[in-house]
Amino acid sequence: MIKYLEDQYFDPVWHSHSEYQLFVPLEGTGTRFIGDSIKAFKPGELILTGANLPHLWRSDEAYFEKNSVLKIRGVVIYLQESLLGEHLMAKDEMVQLKKLFKRSSRGLEFYGNVKKQVITMMNELVQLTGLESFIHLLKILNLLSSTKEYHYISHNEYVDPFKENETDRMSNVYEYILKNYRKKIHLNELADMLCMTPSSFSRYFAAANNKGFARFITELRIKHACKLLTETDLSVAMISERSGFKTLSNFNKQFRDEMKKKPSDYRKEFLNI
């Protein structure tokens, strides 16, 4: 199944499903969560997520404002590993495709010429029907399975599907965090939302996200700071404050720990590129 997306914002629900998903945002910005990875997203990224890998493309807050005129666009393809049938998938010719599906359990981000080719072909695929569309899809999969122009997204594989009530609970948690991460968030506030004790919530959150709650918040703030460093002329001190850090010294330390460089150097390297 292929869909052309056009709406006010991307689906704000953290979820997973049994289908493999190939996705390119064509318009819109925000933060993406794939497995245990947090990163700002922008148009033109090409992502393949494997079966049961939890994910969320969360549009920036500006997209949710009442009078917003912003919009998002994208193309998404959903497919099952059995799309060619068991007998054909068992053939030697399908080895590379099966390896692609296996790699996607951690999420794959493509780059380079293959990314450009596939995005063009995905836009073409939206207009096709019947056997011609299926042949076009196979050409896309052939390109993706034979390229080395990709990197893994999540550190861990997620092979077991999340229960629906768990995705609902985590979606509520993500929604609250994304609205409030620039200020102090008390653990008991989130624990109360799920009718848990703070210690039970900490264990639950770490199991679902492969990282502790405090670490998750810090990463989210750092990734927001990276966005501000590359998209605005704000001073480092102002970015530190707007990203939720109480002191500039703490921001500089946390940024170096996460990004392996100073905020000013990060901005300088981006401008050079």
N, C-alpha and C positions, 0 to 999 in steps of 0.2 A: 504494500500500500504506500502511495506517495501523496503527500499533502503540501499544498502551497499555503503558508500561514500569513495572515494579515489581520492584525488586531491592535488593541490599545497597549497590551503588554503580553509577554510570554507566560505560559501556564505557571502560576506561582506555587504549585504543589510539588513537594519533594516526593518522588515515587520511583518505583522500578517496575519492569514488566518482562515477560518472557521473550519478547521480540528483540532482535538487534536493531539499533537505531543509528542511521546516518543523518547528520543534521548540519545545516549551514545557516546561521543567521545572516540575513541580507541587510537588515536595518534594525537598529536598536542596540542599547548598551546596558550593562548590568554586571552581576556577579554570578558565576556558575559554580555549582557544587557537583562534583562527579566522584563517587566513592569517597576517599578521604582527601580529595584535592579541592582547594578554594582558589579561584582566579577570576579576575575581571574579564569579561568577554566584550567583543566588538564585532561588527560585520566582517564577513569573509573568513571566519574560522571554519574548519571542517573537522567534525568530531564523529567518531564511531564508538558507540557504547554497546557493550555486550549484554547478553541476557541476564536479567536480575541485578544489574549494576545500578544502584540508586543514583539519581541525578536530579538536578534542578537548575534551570536558567532563570534567575530572578532579575527582572528588569529593575533599573534604578528607581528610586522613590518618586522621581518627577513623573514617571509614566502612570503612577497610581493617583495623582492629584486630580481633583474633581473636574477642573476646567482644562486639563492637559490636552494639547493638540498633537502630542507625540504619538508615534505608532511604531509597531514592529512588523517586520516581514522575515520570512524564512522558508526553507524547503526541508522537509523531513521525509525519510524513507524508513518504513518498518518492514522487517523481513525475518522469517524463521530460518534456522539452519537447514531445515528439511525442504527448502523451497524447490529443490531439484529432485526430491524423492530419495529414499534410502539407497536404492541400487546405483543411481548415478553418482551420489555423493561418496559412494564406496570406491569409485574408480580412481586410478592413479592420477588422472588429470585434475582431480579435485583436491589434491594434497595441499596446494598452496592456499586454496580458499578455506579449507578446514583449519589451517594454521592461522589465517587471518581472524576467523571466528574465535579461536582460542586466545589469541593475543588481545582481542577486544574485551576480554573479561576484566581488564584493568583500564579500559578506555584508551583510545588512540586519537592523537591529534596529528593531522597530516600537514605538510608544508611543501613549499617548492612548486615545481611545474605540475606534478601530479595533482596537487590540491587545486590549482587553477583549472586544469583540464576537467577534473571531476565536478567542480562547482558549475562550470559551463554545461556539462552533460546533465547535471541534475536539473538545471533550469530548462534544458531541452526536453527532459523526460516528462516534466509536468504537462507538456503539450502532446505527448504521444499516447497511443492506445494500442490494445491488442498485442499481437506477437512482436510487433516492432518495439513496443515499450519494454517487453521482457528481454529482448536481445540487447537493447540499450542498457538495461540494468546489469546484464551479465558483463558487458564491456566495462562498466564502472567497477564492478567487483573484481574483474581481472586486473585493472589498473591498481586498485588498492591492495590486492593480494601479492602483487609482484614488486611493489615499491619498498624502498628502505627509507623514504622520506616521511618518517613519523617518529613520534616519541610517546611513551606511556604517560598516562595522566595520574591514575591512582596507584599508590604504593601496593595496595592489597587487591586481591580478587574477591568478588562477592558472588559466590556460586549458589547460595540459597536464597529463594525469594523472600522478601519482607512481607509479613502479613499486612492486610489492609488497615487494620486498626493501628499497627505500628507506624505505617506511613502517615496516617492521619495525625497521630500524636506528634511525630517528628516534624510534620509540616507546620503544626501550631507553634512548636518550639522555634523553628527556623523563622517563622513569620515574626515572632516576638523579638528574637535576637536581631534580625535585620532592621527592625524599626528602632532598636534601642542600643546597638552595640557601641555607639559613639559616646555613651554615658555609662555610668556604673551600673552593672547588672548584678543583682543579688541572686545567688544560687537558689535560695529558698523560694523566690518568686516563680521560677520555672518549675521547681519541684512541686509547688502547690498546684500549678496548672495541670500536672499529671497525677495529682494525688499521691505523691511519693515523698519520702524523706529526702533531705539534701544528699545524703550519702548514697541512697538507692538511685537517685537521679544521676549522680556523677558516674556510677558504674554503668547505668543504662546508656547514657550519652556516649561514654567512651567506647562501649561495645558497638554502638551504631555508627560511630564516626572514626574509629580507629585512632582517636586522640582525646585527651582530656578537655573538659569544658574551657578552662583558662587558656589552654593552648589554642583552641578553636577561635576564641574571641581575639586573641593576639594576632593570629594569622589573618583574620577578617579585617582587623584594623590596619595591618601592614599592607594588605592588598588594596584597601581603599586609599591609603597614603600613596602607593605606587601610581594609582589612577590620577590622583591630584598632582603628583610630581610631573607626570607626562602630559597632562591635559590643561594645566593652569599655570599661571605665573606667581602663585601664592608663595610666600616665604616658607622655609622649612618649619619655622616656629608655628606659623599659622596652620600648616598642614598637620603638624603634630597635634594641635588642639582640636582641629576639625575631625581628626581620626580617632579621638577618644583617649589620647594619652594625657596624663596629668602633668607630666614634666617633659621638657625637651630632652633632658639627659636620658630618661627612660626610653623615650621614643628612638633616639639615636642608637641606644644599645640593642633594643629589640629589633630594629630595622637591620642592623649589622648582623645579628644572630640569624635572622631569617633570610636576608638577601645577600649576605656575604660582602656587603659594601655599604658605604655611608649614603644617606639620602641624597646629598649633593652630587656624589659621584654617579649615582643611579640616574639622576636627571641629566647630567652632563653626557653620559654614555648614550642615553636615548636621543638627545638632541644631535649628537654626532652621527647617529644612525640615520 
